[in-house]
Amino acid sequence: MHDGEVLDTVLTWYPSHREPPAPLDVDAALHRTVRWWQDWMSTARTDGRYAEATRRSLVILRAMTHAETGGVVAAATTSLPEDPGGERNWDYRYVWLRDASLALASLIAHGYRDEAAHWRGWLLRAIAGDPADVQIMYGIAGERELPERELSNLPGYAASTPVRVGNGAYTQYQGDVFGEVLAALHDARELGVEENADSWALQRALLGYVEEHWQEPDNGIWEMRGPRRHFTHSRAMIWAAFDRGVAAVEEFGLEGPVDRWRTLRGAVRAEIEEHGWNAERGSYRQHYDTDEVDASLLVLPQIGYLKADDPRMTGTVAAIEQDLRTGDDGLVLRYRTSSGFDGLSGSEHPFLACSFWLVEQYAASGRVDDAERLMDVLTGYANDVGMLSEEIDVATGHHIGNTPQALSHLTLVSAADAIARARGTAAGHRTRLAVHDGGTRSWTGEGERAGTPA
């Protein structure tokens, strides 16, 4: 090469038993790619102060969706540490039902019906069969065996070992995923994605499994590798599963044992209020055997369990602010690792999704200025192409954990939407469905109802 010359190199992969493919027309391929993404983003309905951050997050969520199968990976990397130099290193290159369901809800809220139908197809294929065999996570094409192993020959990022391939959490029972899946599929119904015999039969089967197992403890949203517990967040998501089953019958005329689901919905709520409520502190608790709080409790208003300004919720927020906010910027930890409950050594940094949940809670409960102050801090951590990781080292501003993290981006979208609604700048897109046993059902958007009794 001479000075000033540019060497273009194109790498192409192909199976060794086949002939090499024809050379790629790089300029044409780039043009097609840019045009496709521009067309896709042109249909997004985004409003308010954080519209650009929302659009960037929607693009990233779509980029984390496999074009052929519809699977949405939790992150694109493995073993980037939560605690540099420590053992909290995980492989996130798989499809968690929870993360994929929540990503779907974010795309649905902004009008992406095709993605809703595509993901539902992935779900039907992946979990078809006996509901007892449902896993919390799968490979991108629905693979079920994801054994975790350590690559001892690799030094790890920032000397963080072990480097892992696979994820042993695939064998865990996490009761909350049923609520997230059924809520996302209900959102798809609201958007107009038509049910067919197979899709509703699957949902009824899932609800049947929950009916039989709803009282069992689980490993929780954070995949605790210790003994199973009755996590309050998981219990609330089981409540949401029955709640969406009731709504499917009452609102859409689908067939199902609505009286039984309604009774079970009430039973789960009664249990939560008896065992998940810490009257002495005035907040909900992480699980029934502790007085600790957990940032996942911030989700309770989002699923319609109670209103964001309910005194029980504001009391829980106060406890989370006291125990889990950290640093000058007040980002949020998932839970206090000092309790030793998760069975792992070391600590971790503030979790971005939890911080975005707090933004949404602030906006929904009337603390909009607080919501925007925290939102400005969080969006300021995005890199030059708008990507966010799992956690942030507030001392250095460095991204921590696997990246880009779907959960960080989908919660950013929900937080931005909540602020837009609170400021009255949301135009046309639908809020998350809220159905309360003893509360109200509400919508926003043009021509939609509000305040209909449940």
C-alpha positions as CSV (number, residue, x, y, z in Angstrom):
1,M,0.0,0.0,0.0
2,H,1.0,3.6,-0.6
3,D,0.3,6.5,1.7
4,G,-3.3,7.6,1.4
5,E,-4.6,4.3,-0.1
6,V,-7.4,2.5,1.6
7,L,-7.5,-1.3,1.7
8,D,-11.1,-2.8,1.6
9,T,-11.3,-6.3,3.1
10,V,-14.5,-8.3,3.1
11,L,-14.6,-11.5,5.1
12,T,-17.1,-14.2,4.1
13,W,-17.9,-17.3,6.0
14,Y,-19.1,-20.5,4.3
15,P,-19.1,-24.2,5.1
16,S,-15.8,-25.8,4.0
17,H,-17.6,-28.5,2.0
18,R,-19.2,-25.9,-0.3
19,E,-17.8,-23.8,-3.0
20,P,-16.9,-20.2,-2.1
21,P,-19.8,-17.8,-2.6
22,A,-19.7,-15.0,-5.2
23,P,-17.9,-11.9,-4.1
24,L,-20.0,-9.4,-2.1
25,D,-20.9,-6.1,-3.7
26,V,-20.1,-4.1,-0.6
27,D,-21.6,-0.8,-1.8
28,A,-24.9,-2.4,-2.8
29,A,-25.1,-4.4,0.5
30,L,-24.5,-1.3,2.5
31,H,-27.1,0.6,0.6
32,R,-29.7,-2.1,1.1
33,T,-28.9,-2.3,4.8
34,V,-29.1,1.4,5.4
35,R,-32.4,1.6,3.5
36,W,-33.9,-1.3,5.4
37,W,-33.1,0.3,8.8
38,Q,-34.3,3.7,7.7
39,D,-37.6,2.2,6.5
40,W,-38.0,0.2,9.7
41,M,-37.4,3.2,12.0
42,S,-39.7,5.5,9.9
43,T,-42.8,3.7,11.3
44,A,-41.9,4.2,15.0
45,R,-44.1,6.4,17.1
46,T,-41.9,8.3,19.5
47,D,-42.6,11.5,21.4
48,G,-41.3,13.8,24.0
49,R,-37.9,14.8,25.3
50,Y,-36.3,11.3,25.0
51,A,-37.6,10.4,21.6
52,E,-34.1,10.1,20.1
53,A,-32.9,7.8,22.9
54,T,-36.1,5.8,22.4
55,R,-35.5,5.4,18.7
56,R,-32.0,4.3,19.3
57,S,-33.1,1.7,21.9
58,L,-35.8,0.4,19.5
59,V,-33.1,-0.1,16.8
60,I,-30.9,-1.9,19.2
61,L,-33.7,-4.2,20.3
62,R,-34.5,-5.0,16.7
63,A,-30.9,-5.7,16.0
64,M,-30.9,-8.2,18.9
65,T,-33.8,-10.0,17.2
66,H,-32.8,-12.9,14.9
67,A,-34.2,-12.2,11.5
68,E,-35.1,-15.8,10.7
69,T,-36.3,-17.3,14.0
70,G,-37.6,-14.2,15.8
71,G,-35.6,-14.9,19.0
72,V,-34.5,-11.9,21.0
73,V,-31.2,-12.4,22.8
74,A,-30.6,-10.9,26.3
75,A,-27.2,-9.5,25.2
76,A,-24.6,-10.0,22.5
77,T,-21.7,-11.0,24.7
78,T,-20.5,-13.5,27.4
79,S,-18.5,-13.2,30.6
80,L,-18.1,-9.4,30.6
81,P,-18.0,-9.1,34.4
82,E,-20.4,-7.6,36.8
83,D,-17.6,-7.3,39.3
84,P,-14.2,-6.9,37.4
85,G,-11.8,-9.5,38.7
86,G,-14.6,-11.5,40.3
87,E,-16.7,-14.5,39.4
88,R,-20.0,-12.8,38.5
89,N,-19.5,-13.5,34.8
90,W,-22.4,-15.0,32.7
91,D,-23.2,-15.9,29.1
92,Y,-26.2,-13.9,28.0
93,R,-26.3,-14.9,24.3
94,Y,-29.6,-16.7,24.7
95,V,-33.3,-15.9,24.6
96,W,-34.8,-15.4,28.1
97,L,-38.6,-15.6,27.9
98,R,-38.7,-12.7,30.4
99,D,-36.4,-10.3,28.4
100,A,-37.9,-11.3,25.1
101,S,-41.4,-10.7,26.4
102,L,-40.6,-7.3,27.7
103,A,-38.7,-6.4,24.5
104,L,-41.8,-7.4,22.6
105,A,-43.9,-5.2,24.8
106,S,-41.7,-2.2,24.1
107,L,-41.9,-2.8,20.3
108,I,-45.6,-3.3,20.5
109,A,-46.1,0.0,22.3
110,H,-44.5,1.7,19.3
111,G,-46.6,-0.1,16.7
112,Y,-44.4,-3.0,15.5
113,R,-47.0,-5.6,14.9
114,D,-44.8,-7.8,12.6
115,E,-42.3,-8.2,15.4
116,A,-45.1,-9.2,17.7
117,A,-46.3,-11.9,15.3
118,H,-42.8,-13.1,14.6
119,W,-41.8,-13.5,18.2
120,R,-45.1,-15.2,19.0
121,G,-44.2,-17.7,16.3
122,W,-40.8,-18.3,18.0
123,L,-42.5,-18.8,21.3
124,L,-45.0,-21.3,20.0
125,R,-42.2,-23.4,18.4
126,A,-39.8,-23.1,21.4
127,I,-42.2,-24.1,24.2
128,A,-44.6,-26.3,22.3
129,G,-45.4,-29.5,24.2
130,D,-45.9,-30.1,27.9
131,P,-46.0,-26.8,29.9
132,A,-44.0,-28.7,32.6
133,D,-41.1,-28.6,30.2
134,V,-41.1,-24.8,29.8
135,Q,-37.7,-23.3,30.4
136,I,-36.8,-19.8,31.4
137,M,-34.5,-19.5,28.4
138,Y,-33.6,-21.1,25.1
139,G,-31.1,-20.8,22.3
140,I,-31.8,-18.4,19.5
141,A,-33.5,-21.1,17.4
142,G,-35.2,-22.7,20.4
143,E,-32.4,-25.0,21.5
144,R,-33.2,-26.4,25.0
145,E,-29.8,-27.8,26.1
146,L,-27.6,-24.9,27.3
147,P,-25.1,-26.6,29.6
148,E,-22.7,-24.2,31.4
149,R,-19.0,-24.8,31.1
150,E,-15.9,-22.8,31.9
151,L,-13.1,-22.1,29.5
152,S,-10.1,-22.3,31.8
153,N,-7.6,-21.5,29.0
154,L,-8.9,-17.9,28.7
155,P,-7.8,-15.2,31.1
156,G,-11.2,-13.3,30.9
157,Y,-11.9,-9.6,30.5
158,A,-10.0,-7.6,33.1
159,A,-8.7,-10.9,34.5
160,S,-12.3,-11.9,35.4
161,T,-12.7,-15.6,35.5
162,P,-14.2,-18.0,34.9
163,V,-15.1,-17.3,31.2
164,R,-18.4,-19.2,30.7
165,V,-20.2,-20.7,27.7
166,G,-23.7,-21.7,28.3
167,N,-25.8,-20.8,31.3
168,G,-26.8,-23.2,34.1
169,A,-29.8,-21.0,34.9
170,Y,-31.7,-22.7,32.1
171,T,-32.7,-25.5,34.5
172,Q,-34.1,-23.0,37.1
173,Y,-37.7,-22.5,37.9
174,Q,-38.6,-18.8,37.8
175,G,-42.4,-18.3,38.2
176,D,-42.4,-14.8,37.0
177,V,-41.8,-15.7,33.4
178,F,-45.3,-17.0,33.0
179,G,-46.7,-13.6,33.9
180,E,-44.3,-11.8,31.5
181,V,-45.1,-14.1,28.6
182,L,-48.9,-13.9,29.1
183,A,-48.8,-10.2,29.5
184,A,-46.8,-9.7,26.3
185,L,-49.1,-12.0,24.4
186,H,-52.1,-10.0,25.8
187,D,-50.4,-6.8,24.6
188,A,-50.1,-8.4,21.1
189,R,-53.9,-9.0,21.2
190,E,-54.4,-5.4,22.1
191,L,-52.3,-4.4,19.1
192,G,-54.5,-6.5,16.9
193,V,-52.4,-9.6,16.4
194,E,-55.0,-12.2,15.9
195,E,-55.2,-15.3,18.0
196,N,-55.3,-18.7,16.4
197,A,-56.2,-22.1,17.9
198,D,-52.6,-23.0,18.6
199,S,-51.6,-19.7,20.3
200,W,-54.6,-19.6,22.7
201,A,-54.3,-23.3,23.4
202,L,-50.7,-22.7,24.4
203,Q,-51.7,-19.8,26.7
204,R,-54.4,-21.9,28.4
205,A,-51.8,-24.7,28.9
206,L,-49.4,-22.3,30.5
207,L,-52.2,-21.1,32.8
208,G,-53.1,-24.6,33.6
209,Y,-49.5,-25.3,34.7
210,V,-49.5,-22.1,36.8
211,E,-52.8,-23.3,38.5
212,E,-51.0,-26.4,39.6
213,H,-47.7,-24.8,40.7
214,W,-48.4,-21.3,41.7
215,Q,-47.7,-21.9,45.4
216,E,-44.2,-23.2,44.8
217,P,-41.1,-21.1,45.6
218,D,-38.7,-20.2,42.8
219,N,-35.3,-18.8,42.0
220,G,-36.6,-15.3,41.2
221,I,-35.9,-12.8,38.5
222,W,-32.2,-12.5,39.5
223,E,-31.6,-16.2,39.2
224,M,-30.5,-16.7,42.7
225,R,-28.3,-19.8,42.9
226,G,-29.3,-20.5,46.5
227,P,-32.4,-22.1,47.9
228,R,-35.8,-21.3,46.3
229,R,-37.9,-18.7,48.0
230,H,-41.3,-17.0,47.6
231,F,-40.1,-13.9,45.9
232,T,-42.7,-11.1,46.0
233,H,-41.9,-10.0,42.4
234,S,-42.5,-13.6,41.2
235,R,-45.7,-13.8,43.2
236,A,-47.0,-10.6,41.6
237,M,-46.1,-11.9,38.1
238,I,-48.1,-15.0,38.8
239,W,-51.0,-12.7,39.8
240,A,-50.5,-11.0,36.4
241,A,-50.7,-14.4,34.6
242,F,-54.1,-15.1,36.0
243,D,-55.1,-11.5,35.5
244,R,-54.4,-11.6,31.8
245,G,-56.2,-14.9,31.5
246,V,-59.3,-13.2,33.0
247,A,-58.9,-10.3,30.6
248,A,-58.6,-12.6,27.6
249,V,-62.0,-14.1,28.4
250,E,-63.7,-10.9,29.5
251,E,-62.3,-8.6,26.9
252,F,-61.8,-10.8,23.9
253,G,-64.3,-13.6,24.3
254,L,-61.8,-16.4,24.4
255,E,-62.8,-19.6,26.1
256,G,-61.4,-20.4,29.5
257,P,-62.3,-21.1,33.2
258,V,-62.6,-17.5,34.0
259,D,-64.2,-18.0,37.4
260,R,-61.4,-20.2,38.5
261,W,-58.7,-17.8,37.2
262,R,-60.5,-14.9,39.0
263,T,-60.5,-16.8,42.2
264,L,-56.8,-17.7,41.9
265,R,-56.0,-14.1,41.1
266,G,-57.6,-13.1,44.4
267,A,-55.8,-15.9,46.3
268,V,-52.4,-14.8,45.0
269,R,-53.1,-11.2,46.0
270,A,-54.2,-12.2,49.5
271,E,-51.0,-14.2,49.9
272,I,-48.8,-11.3,48.8
273,E,-50.5,-8.9,51.1
274,E,-50.2,-11.3,54.0
275,H,-46.6,-12.5,53.5
276,G,-44.9,-10.1,51.1
277,W,-45.9,-6.9,53.0
278,N,-43.6,-5.6,55.7
279,A,-46.0,-3.6,57.9
280,E,-43.2,-2.6,60.3
281,R,-41.3,-0.9,57.6
282,G,-44.2,0.0,55.4
283,S,-42.9,-1.6,52.2
284,Y,-43.1,-4.9,50.3
285,R,-40.2,-7.3,50.9
286,Q,-37.8,-9.1,48.6
287,H,-39.2,-12.5,49.6
288,Y,-41.3,-13.8,52.4
289,D,-38.4,-14.7,54.7
290,T,-36.6,-11.4,54.8
291,D,-37.0,-7.7,55.5
292,E,-34.8,-6.8,52.6
293,V,-36.2,-4.9,49.6
294,D,-35.5,-5.6,46.0
295,A,-35.6,-3.3,43.0
296,S,-37.8,-5.7,41.1
297,L,-40.7,-4.5,43.4
298,L,-40.7,-1.3,41.2
299,V,-42.5,-3.4,38.6
300,L,-45.7,-3.9,40.6
301,P,-47.5,-0.8,39.3
302,Q,-46.3,-1.5,35.7
303,I,-48.1,-4.8,35.7
304,G,-51.3,-3.3,37.2
305,Y,-50.9,-4.9,40.6
306,L,-51.5,-1.5,42.3
307,K,-51.2,2.2,41.3
308,A,-47.9,4.0,41.4
309,D,-49.2,6.5,44.0
310,D,-50.6,3.9,46.3
311,P,-49.2,4.4,49.8
312,R,-47.9,0.8,49.8
313,M,-46.0,1.6,46.7
314,T,-44.6,4.9,47.8
315,G,-43.5,3.3,51.0
316,T,-41.7,0.6,49.0
317,V,-40.0,3.3,46.9
318,A,-38.8,5.1,50.0
319,A,-37.2,1.8,51.3
320,I,-35.6,1.2,47.9
321,E,-34.3,4.8,47.9
322,Q,-32.8,4.3,51.4
323,D,-31.2,0.8,50.8
324,L,-30.5,0.5,47.1
325,R,-29.7,4.0,45.6
326,T,-26.0,4.6,45.5
327,G,-23.5,7.3,44.5
328,D,-24.2,11.0,43.9
329,D,-26.4,10.2,40.9
330,G,-28.6,7.8,42.8
331,L,-28.5,4.8,40.5
332,V,-30.2,1.7,41.8
333,L,-28.8,-1.7,42.9
334,R,-30.8,-4.9,42.3
335,Y,-30.5,-5.9,45.9
336,R,-27.9,-5.7,48.7
337,T,-25.3,-8.3,48.0
338,S,-24.0,-7.7,51.5
339,S,-26.9,-9.9,52.7
340,G,-25.1,-12.9,51.2
341,F,-28.3,-14.3,50.0
342,D,-27.3,-14.9,46.3
343,G,-24.6,-17.3,47.2
344,L,-21.8,-15.5,45.3
345,S,-18.7,-13.7,46.4
346,G,-18.0,-10.0,45.6
347,S,-20.4,-7.2,44.9
348,E,-21.9,-5.6,41.8
349,H,-22.6,-2.1,40.4
350,P,-25.9,-0.3,39.9
351,F,-28.2,-2.1,37.5
352,L,-29.5,0.1,34.7
353,A,-32.8,-1.6,34.2
354,C,-33.6,-1.0,37.9
355,S,-32.7,2.6,37.6
356,F,-35.0,3.0,34.6
357,W,-37.8,1.3,36.6
358,L,-37.4,4.0,39.2
359,V,-37.7,6.6,36.5
360,E,-41.0,5.1,35.4
361,Q,-42.2,4.9,39.0
362,Y,-41.3,8.6,39.6
363,A,-43.1,9.7,36.4
364,A,-46.2,7.6,37.1
365,S,-46.5,8.8,40.7
366,G,-46.2,12.5,39.9
367,R,-42.5,13.0,40.6
368,V,-41.8,14.0,37.0
369,D,-38.9,16.3,37.8
370,D,-37.2,13.5,39.7
371,A,-37.9,11.2,36.8
372,E,-36.2,13.5,34.3
373,R,-33.2,14.2,36.5
374,L,-32.5,10.5,36.8
375,M,-33.3,9.9,33.2
376,D,-30.8,12.5,32.1
377,V,-28.1,10.8,34.1
378,L,-28.9,7.4,32.7
379,T,-29.1,8.4,29.1
380,G,-25.8,10.2,29.5
381,Y,-24.1,6.9,30.1
382,A,-24.9,5.6,26.6
383,N,-21.9,5.3,24.3
384,D,-21.4,7.0,21.0
385,V,-23.9,4.8,19.2
386,G,-26.4,4.8,22.0
387,M,-25.6,1.4,23.5
388,L,-26.0,0.5,27.1
389,S,-24.6,-2.3,29.1
390,E,-26.0,-4.2,32.1
391,E,-24.5,-2.0,34.8
392,I,-22.5,1.2,35.3
393,D,-19.5,1.8,37.5
394,V,-20.5,5.2,38.8
395,A,-17.0,6.0,39.9
396,T,-15.5,5.8,36.4
397,G,-18.6,5.9,34.1
398,H,-17.5,2.6,32.6
399,H,-20.0,0.1,31.3
400,I,-20.1,-3.1,33.3
401,G,-21.5,-6.5,32.4
402,N,-22.7,-7.9,29.1
403,T,-23.6,-5.4,26.3
404,P,-25.7,-4.3,24.6
405,Q,-28.2,-5.4,27.2
406,A,-31.8,-5.8,26.0
407,L,-33.2,-5.2,29.5
408,S,-31.5,-1.9,29.8
409,H,-32.8,-0.7,26.4
410,L,-36.4,-1.9,26.8
411,T,-36.7,-0.3,30.3
412,L,-35.3,2.9,28.8
413,V,-38.2,2.9,26.3
414,S,-40.8,2.3,29.0
415,A,-39.3,5.1,31.2
416,A,-39.2,7.5,28.3
417,D,-42.9,6.7,27.5
418,A,-43.8,7.2,31.1
419,I,-42.3,10.7,31.2
420,A,-44.0,11.6,27.9
421,R,-47.4,10.5,29.3
422,A,-46.7,12.5,32.5
423,R,-45.8,15.6,30.6
424,G,-48.7,15.2,28.3
425,T,-46.6,14.8,25.2
426,A,-47.4,11.2,24.3
427,A,-49.4,11.0,21.1
428,G,-51.1,7.9,20.0
429,H,-49.2,5.0,21.4
430,R,-50.8,2.7,23.9
431,T,-49.7,2.3,27.5
432,R,-49.2,-1.1,29.1
433,L,-52.4,-2.8,29.9
434,A,-53.4,-2.5,33.6
435,V,-56.1,-4.8,35.0
436,H,-56.8,-4.7,38.7
437,D,-58.9,-7.1,40.8
438,G,-60.5,-4.3,42.7
439,G,-59.0,-1.5,40.7
440,T,-59.3,0.0,37.2
441,R,-58.4,-0.6,33.7
442,S,-56.8,2.3,31.8
443,W,-55.6,3.2,28.3
444,T,-54.1,6.3,26.7
445,G,-54.1,7.1,23.1
446,E,-56.5,8.4,20.5
447,G,-60.0,7.0,20.8
448,E,-59.3,4.6,23.6
449,R,-61.2,4.1,26.9
450,A,-60.1,5.0,30.4
451,G,-61.3,4.1,33.8
452,T,-63.4,1.0,32.9
453,P,-64.1,-1.2,35.9
454,A,-62.3,-4.5,35.9
